[in-house]
Amino acid sequence: MAIPWSEADFGRAEKAAAFRVIRSGWLTQGKETELFEKELARYLGVDYAVVTNSGTSALIASLLSHGIGPGDEVIVPTYTFIATVNSVLAIGAKPILADSHRDYFDITPDTCERLITKRTRAIMPVDVMGMPIDVVGFRKLCRKYKLALIEDGAQAIGAEYKGRKIGSWGHSTIFSFHMAKVVTAVEGGCVVTNNKRVADGVRMIRNHGRLEFYQPRKHGTEYNFEGFGLNFRINDVLSAIGRVQLAKVNRALAHRKRLVAFYKKELANLFEFQKIPEYVTVHANMIFAILCPKGRRDYINQKLFDAGVQTRITWPCVHRQKWHRLYFGNVSLPSAEEISDRILSIPIGNKISLDQARRVVKVLRQSLL
Ligand SMILES: Cc1ncc(COP(=O)(O)O)c(C=O)c1O
């Protein structure tokens, strides 16, 4: 049987939650979303959590809520899922691509400092594969230059930096609840912050410019809007699923930790992995990847494919994507390029079993013979 790259742990409780909402008659953003937000804020230890319909819309809403727009520069990694960069492009600002740390795969305060200009307004580092960025380093840098820090923690719910959760530090952090994530609502996203102004901005932007949360069956609602906005609303069916999933987050993190420990033990000396700095107390392990020997990735990937093991190449650098190559021109970001050329993500997920991981290891070993 084929082994999926990722599999969510969806059971009776998720189905029951979805049906409960469908039966209630109120399906769009409402009570369940409000509860999901409260539970997220409590779990993370942050003042405000605003749930949206994707991690991408959470990124766009955060940028807009921080007042960033045309003419502004935002520093982002090139080694990331494309949404990080596209969200900056979507609001008409200019993404400035930073190279990655060769061992940690994320961008660092040092690399970013060199890219700051008079136009820089924000830095958007990514918790790559669920590993926290250097939170304190980035907070200091952003304070020094008066920049917004918007952490793309799409993959990192549950991760901890120096014993404190990603998302609890006060600056804006976004999460994604896409199907492959540690906590999923099928699709969905969230902005968390301790800044009321930013949280209110995101609330308005997600609902066409209206701050008001929801009004079940209020008579004669006037179509008045207080600000600019779009439709980034989640619906209550998905929020209800997200709530069930959030309640299982510790189990999911522990399961992924076991899988990663197994992979690392079995594949040590054969492949390199993302290195873990000492400030990381919990890695969310949303993705687990191996760095293949130079020039061997495609062959190894083919062997896994032939054996029915799904993989992903996370990620080709953004500046090498077809459309983005035209936008960014001929840039060279050597560490990110090297990681991209050698990376291969292998199966991990809340429902990937140790037995499946054993089969993946066997194929990987054979691919090196
Ligand atoms: C680093 C990163 N940023 C942003 C996103 C976008 O999230 P979504 O797919 O929920 O829009 C993802 C999704 O995988 C991601 O991995």
The ligand as a Tripos MOL2 file, in Angstrom:
@<TRIPOS>MOLECULE
LIG
   16    16     1     0     0
SMALL
NO_CHARGES

@<TRIPOS>ATOM
      1 C1          5.4320   28.6630    5.4000 C.3       1 LIG1
      2 C2          4.0060   28.7770    4.9260 C.ar      1 LIG1
      3 N1          3.4590   29.9900    4.8050 N.ar      1 LIG1
      4 C3          2.1890   30.1500    4.3980 C.ar      1 LIG1
      5 C4          1.3980   29.0680    4.0840 C.ar      1 LIG1
      6 C5          0.0270   29.2990    3.5620 C.3       1 LIG1
      7 O1         -0.9700   28.6940    4.3170 O.3       1 LIG1
      8 P1         -2.3460   28.2540    3.6190 P.3       1 LIG1
      9 O2         -2.0570   27.0960    2.7390 O.co2     1 LIG1
     10 O3         -3.2130   27.8990    4.7880 O.co2     1 LIG1
     11 O4         -2.8360   29.4300    2.8770 O.co2     1 LIG1
     12 C6          1.9210   27.7780    4.1950 C.ar      1 LIG1
     13 C7          1.1050   26.6170    3.8490 C.2       1 LIG1
     14 O5          1.5550   25.5240    3.6800 O.2       1 LIG1
     15 C8          3.2580   27.6260    4.6100 C.ar      1 LIG1
     16 O6          3.8270   26.4240    4.7040 O.3       1 LIG1
@<TRIPOS>BOND
     1     1     2 1
     2     2     3 ar
     3     2    15 ar
     4     3     4 ar
     5     4     5 ar
     6     5     6 1
     7     5    12 ar
     8     6     7 1
     9     7     8 1
    10     8     9 2
    11     8    10 1
    12     8    11 1
    13    12    13 1
    14    12    15 ar
    15    13    14 2
    16    15    16 1
@<TRIPOS>SUBSTRUCTURE
     1 LIG1         1 GROUP 0 **** ****
